[in-house]
């Protein structure tokens, strides 16, 4: 029997896939409707890479920010 991935593993993968599809459709529309010149293709590629990198950084940052902070415990020997 195949292992079924947990929901917390599937949701981020779906979100990444949807983001990639959205960016691909947007890039296609830009290249078809605006211009198909090489500089536009390069600009669209760089913008897509920058957006994917920004989203990955944000997700990493938000995971760290969402983790509960451990309570401050007194040092051993203090408060006796």
Number of C-alpha atoms within 10 A of each C-alpha: 3 4 5 7 8 8 9 8 9 11 11 12 12 11 11 14 12 12 15 15 12 12 19 15 12 14 19 15 12 15 16 10 9 10 12 12 9 10 10 15 16 11 12 19 15 12 14 17 13 12 15 16 12 12 14 13 11 12 13 11 11 11 9 11 10 8 8 7 8 6 6 6 7 8 7 7 6 7 6 4
